[in-house]
Amino acid sequence: MTEALQILTTQYGLFAMGVAFAVMLFAGFTKGAIGFGLPMICVSGVGSVLPAEIAIAALILPGLTTNLWQSLRGGLGPAWVALKQYWRLNLVLLFSIYAFAQLVVIISETLLFIILGTGITVFVSLQIVGWIPHIPARLATKFQMPVGLISGFFGGLSGVWGPPILLYLLSQKIPKSEMVRIQGISFLVGAIVLTGAHLQSGLLNKVTTPLSAWMILPAFAGMAIGFKVQDRLDQEKFRKITLFVLAFAGLNLLRRGLFG
């Protein structure tokens, strides 16, 4: 596993690798503190110093393991209830992530950066201005499948499928603890299929798989700290700071896609 790190360090430099691990530590902290943000921060931050495909590969195993931790933190019973309640969303999410993930190794890095940058910037902008979609309760179930499809499109291409799901849950005014659990279940379902899809696509290979495994360490360390400060943290203030950081990172990805 250390050989893979040596290869990447030789190719991209010690500074880039150090930034990548620091970004993952912050991403884990953010996920522990507010329940989401790890993929967006990882893709934006790591993608600023490493190629997009490596940034996506790096987040896959940390995403899988941290989402398992998040979804089961409240116990297996509540997690099972959440899975049954949102099975339509998660089923469509599963198949669409698998399908769109095959495009990552086909489309150009320029287009990938544009898609990533646009998706992150639009979502963050909506969150900063406080926009929440209104979906009547009687139609909520019918919206699960379209939300799963849209999430799967972005998830397959970028490893970031949380924003549409988060907006959907916010529209239903679900209590915070339950929303974090539901997000964790959907994130876990997506992470499992994304791992399998990229083992097949080749994005996870003899170099990127060890990198992704190493990234679990800072992600877990950050998440543990995030959990500890969750109740004492001014979450709204921290959320806004995180969103502005993500907005900057999303615009930077757009810049890389449009201007190189």
C-alpha positions in Angstrom: 0.0 0.0 0.0 2.9 2.4 0.7 4.2 1.7 -2.8 1.0 3.3 -4.3 1.6 6.5 -2.1 5.2 6.7 -3.3 4.1 6.5 -6.9 1.5 9.2 -6.5 3.9 11.4 -4.4 6.6 11.1 -7.1 4.2 12.0 -9.8 2.2 14.8 -8.2 4.5 16.0 -5.3 4.5 15.8 -1.6 2.6 19.1 -1.2 -0.3 17.8 -3.3 -0.5 14.6 -1.3 -0.4 16.5 2.0 -3.2 18.7 0.9 -5.3 15.7 -0.2 -5.0 14.1 3.3 -5.7 17.4 5.1 -8.8 17.9 2.9 -10.0 14.4 3.9 -9.5 15.2 7.6 -11.6 18.4 7.2 -14.2 16.5 5.1 -14.5 13.8 7.9 -14.9 16.5 10.5 -17.6 18.2 8.5 -19.5 15.0 8.0 -19.3 14.2 11.7 -20.5 17.7 12.7 -23.4 18.3 10.2 -24.0 14.9 8.6 -22.9 15.6 5.1 -20.3 17.2 2.9 -17.5 14.6 2.7 -17.8 13.9 -1.0 -18.2 17.5 -2.0 -15.3 18.7 0.1 -13.1 15.8 -1.1 -13.8 16.2 -4.8 -13.5 20.0 -4.6 -10.4 20.1 -2.4 -8.5 17.0 -3.7 -9.6 17.8 -7.2 -7.8 21.1 -6.9 -4.4 19.5 -6.5 -4.9 16.1 -8.2 -6.7 14.9 -11.4 -10.4 14.5 -11.1 -10.4 10.7 -11.5 -7.9 10.3 -8.6 -10.0 12.7 -6.4 -13.1 10.6 -7.1 -11.3 7.3 -6.4 -9.8 8.7 -3.2 -13.2 9.3 -1.6 -14.8 6.0 -2.4 -13.6 3.8 0.5 -13.8 6.7 3.1 -17.3 7.4 1.8 -18.3 3.7 2.2 -16.9 3.3 5.7 -18.0 6.7 7.2 -21.5 6.2 5.8 -21.7 2.8 7.4 -20.7 4.5 10.7 -23.3 7.3 10.3 -26.2 5.1 9.2 -25.8 2.6 12.1 -24.9 5.1 14.8 -28.5 5.2 16.1 -28.9 1.4 15.9 -29.8 -1.2 13.3 -33.6 -0.9 13.9 -34.0 2.8 13.0 -31.7 2.3 10.1 -33.9 -0.6 8.8 -37.0 1.6 9.1 -35.4 4.4 7.1 -34.3 2.0 4.4 -37.8 0.6 4.0 -39.4 4.1 4.0 -37.2 5.3 1.2 -36.6 2.1 -0.8 -37.8 3.7 -4.1 -35.2 6.5 -3.8 -32.5 4.1 -2.9 -33.3 1.5 -5.5 -33.2 4.0 -8.4 -30.1 5.6 -6.8 -28.4 2.2 -6.8 -29.0 1.4 -10.5 -28.3 5.0 -11.8 -25.0 5.3 -9.9 -23.8 2.1 -11.4 -24.9 3.1 -14.9 -23.4 6.6 -14.9 -20.2 5.5 -13.1 -19.1 3.8 -16.3 -18.8 7.2 -18.0 -16.1 8.5 -15.7 -13.3 6.8 -17.5 -14.7 7.7 -20.9 -15.5 11.5 -20.7 -12.8 14.1 -20.7 -11.4 15.5 -17.5 -12.4 19.0 -18.8 -16.1 17.9 -19.0 -15.9 16.1 -15.7 -14.6 19.3 -13.9 -17.3 21.3 -15.5 -20.0 18.9 -14.3 -18.5 18.7 -10.8 -18.1 22.4 -10.5 -21.5 23.3 -11.8 -23.3 20.7 -9.6 -21.5 21.8 -6.4 -21.8 25.5 -7.1 -25.5 25.3 -7.9 -26.3 23.3 -4.8 -24.2 25.4 -2.5 -25.7 28.6 -3.9 -29.2 27.3 -3.2 -28.2 26.5 0.3 -26.6 29.9 0.9 -29.7 31.8 -0.1 -31.8 29.4 1.9 -34.0 28.0 -0.9 -35.9 24.9 0.0 -38.2 23.2 -2.6 -41.8 22.7 -1.6 -43.1 19.2 -2.2 -46.6 18.5 -0.8 -46.7 15.5 1.5 -49.2 13.7 -0.8 -46.6 13.8 -3.6 -43.5 13.0 -1.5 -43.4 9.3 -2.3 -43.7 10.0 -6.1 -40.7 12.3 -6.0 -38.4 9.6 -4.5 -37.6 8.0 -7.9 -36.8 11.2 -9.8 -34.6 12.4 -6.9 -32.9 9.0 -6.9 -32.2 9.3 -10.7 -30.8 12.9 -10.5 -28.7 11.9 -7.5 -27.4 8.9 -9.3 -26.4 10.9 -12.3 -24.1 13.1 -10.2 -23.1 10.3 -7.9 -22.0 8.0 -10.8 -19.9 10.8 -12.4 -18.5 12.5 -9.4 -19.2 10.4 -6.2 -21.4 13.3 -5.0 -25.0 12.3 -4.8 -26.1 13.9 -1.5 -27.3 17.4 -2.6 -30.6 16.4 -4.3 -31.4 14.0 -1.5 -30.7 16.7 1.1 -33.0 19.2 -0.7 -35.7 16.5 -0.9 -35.5 15.8 2.8 -35.4 19.4 3.7 -38.6 19.9 1.8 -40.3 17.3 4.0 -39.2 19.1 7.2 -37.8 15.9 8.7 -36.3 16.2 12.2 -32.5 16.6 12.3 -31.5 13.3 13.8 -33.8 11.3 11.5 -32.6 13.3 8.5 -29.0 12.5 9.3 -29.9 8.8 9.6 -31.8 8.8 6.3 -28.9 10.5 4.5 -26.5 8.0 6.0 -28.6 5.1 4.6 -28.8 6.6 1.1 -25.1 7.6 1.2 -24.3 4.0 2.2 -26.3 2.4 -0.5 -24.7 4.7 -3.1 -21.2 4.1 -1.7 -21.6 0.3 -1.9 -22.7 0.4 -5.6 -20.1 3.1 -6.4 -17.3 0.9 -5.0 -18.4 -2.1 -7.1 -19.0 0.1 -10.2 -15.5 1.6 -10.1 -13.8 -1.8 -9.4 -15.3 -2.7 -12.7 -14.7 0.6 -14.5 -11.0 0.5 -13.5 -11.1 3.8 -11.6 -10.2 1.8 -8.5 -6.9 0.1 -9.5 -3.6 -1.0 -7.9 -2.7 2.6 -7.3 -5.9 4.4 -6.5 -7.4 1.6 -4.3 -4.5 1.8 -1.7 -4.8 5.6 -1.8 -8.5 5.4 -1.0 -7.8 2.9 1.8 -5.3 5.3 3.4 -7.8 8.1 3.2 -10.0 6.2 5.6 -7.7 7.2 8.4 -8.0 11.0 8.2 -11.7 10.6 7.4 -12.4 8.6 10.5 -10.2 10.9 12.7 -12.1 13.9 11.4 -15.5 12.3 11.8 -14.8 11.3 15.4 -13.8 14.9 16.3 -16.9 16.1 14.4 -19.2 13.8 16.4 -17.7 15.0 19.7 -18.3 18.7 18.9 -21.7 18.2 17.2 -23.8 19.2 20.1 -21.6 22.1 21.2 -21.0 23.5 17.8 -22.9 26.5 16.4 -24.0 24.3 13.5 -25.7 27.0 11.5 -22.6 29.2 11.5 -20.3 26.3 10.7 -22.7 25.1 7.9 -22.5 28.6 6.3 -18.8 28.7 6.5 -18.6 25.3 5.0 -20.9 26.3 2.2 -18.8 29.4 1.3 -15.7 27.2 1.2 -17.5 24.7 -1.0 -18.7 27.6 -3.3 -15.2 28.7 -3.8 -14.0 25.2 -4.5 -16.9 24.6 -6.9 -16.0 27.8 -8.8 -12.4 26.7 -8.9 -13.4 23.4 -10.4 -15.4 25.3 -13.0 -12.3 27.4 -13.7 -10.2 24.3 -14.2 -12.7 22.9 -16.6 -13.2 26.0 -18.6 -9.7 27.5 -18.7 -7.4 24.6 -17.6 
